[in-house]
Amino acid sequence: MYKSILLAADGSNNSFRAAEETLNFINETAKVTILNVIQIEKSKDAILHGENTIQEQKVKLSDIIELYEENNVDYNVVFERGIPDETVVKVSNSGDYGIVILGNRGLNALQGMMMGSVSYKVAKRANIPVLIVK
């Protein structure tokens, strides 16, 4: 069992499945930190257009929050601005977590060769165990 889990979540179906998987790794003393990375470009656009990006992200994470509340999970939500893979790696390597869990976005073969996926980059650079959920 892990005492502290980092869940990297973007509000997608894959991140919800990753949140469901965290339920298999926790007990009553465990805490889950839901990390949502607001991409820099989206953040700039939101500021220019007067949008409330964090509020929008909270709505995207509402299913995960509801799942955790229904299952009495001790959790907190953290919003960071940055490049998703770099930010998840930085936070996961902070020393505060035992494992990082994230969904696999399922890039097609061409996208994977050209850009690589966030989950792949996190798995390569994180200093703690990484669980990628399909």
Residue pairs with C-beta under 8 A, 6 or more apart in sequence:
1 25
1 26
1 27
1 30
2 25
2 26
2 30
2 97
2 98
2 99
3 29
3 30
3 31
3 98
4 30
4 31
4 32
4 33
4 96
4 97
4 98
5 22
5 25
5 26
5 30
5 31
5 32
5 33
5 97
5 98
5 99
5 100
5 101
6 32
6 33
6 35
6 88
6 91
6 92
6 96
6 97
6 99
6 100
6 101
7 15
7 18
7 19
7 22
7 32
7 33
7 34
7 35
7 64
7 100
7 101
7 102
8 15
8 18
8 35
8 37
8 84
8 88
8 100
8 101
8 102
8 118
8 122
9 15
9 16
9 18
9 19
9 34
9 35
9 36
9 61
9 64
9 102
9 103
10 36
10 37
10 60
10 84
10 103
11 36
11 57
11 59
11 60
11 61
11 63
11 64
12 103
12 105
13 103
14 103
14 104
14 105
14 106
14 133
14 134
15 64
15 102
15 103
16 63
16 64
16 67
16 103
17 103
17 133
17 134
18 101
18 102
18 103
18 131
18 133
19 34
19 64
19 67
19 68
20 67
21 101
21 131
21 133
22 32
22 73
22 101
23 67
23 71
23 73
25 99
25 101
26 32
26 73
28 72
30 73
30 74
31 74
31 75
31 76
32 68
32 73
32 74
32 75
32 76
33 75
33 76
33 77
33 78
33 96
33 97
34 61
34 64
34 65
34 75
34 76
34 77
34 78
35 78
35 80
35 87
35 88
35 91
36 57
36 60
36 61
36 77
36 78
36 79
36 80
37 79
37 80
37 81
37 82
37 83
37 84
37 87
37 88
38 53
38 54
38 57
38 79
38 80
38 81
38 82
39 81
39 82
39 83
39 84
40 81
40 82
40 83
42 53
43 53
43 81
45 51
46 52
46 53
46 56
54 79
57 79
58 65
58 77
61 77
65 75
65 77
67 73
68 75
78 91
80 87
80 91
81 87
82 90
84 118
85 118
85 121
85 122
85 125
88 100
88 102
88 118
88 122
88 126
89 121
89 122
89 125
89 126
91 97
92 100
92 122
92 126
92 127
92 128
92 130
93 125
93 126
93 127
93 128
97 128
98 128
98 129
99 128
99 129
99 130
99 131
100 122
100 126
100 128
100 129
100 130
100 131
101 130
101 131
101 133
102 118
102 119
102 122
102 130
102 131
102 132
102 133
103 119
103 132
103 133
103 134
104 117
104 119
104 132
104 133
104 134
105 117
105 118
105 119
106 134
107 115
107 117
111 117
112 120
119 130
119 132
122 130
123 130
123 132
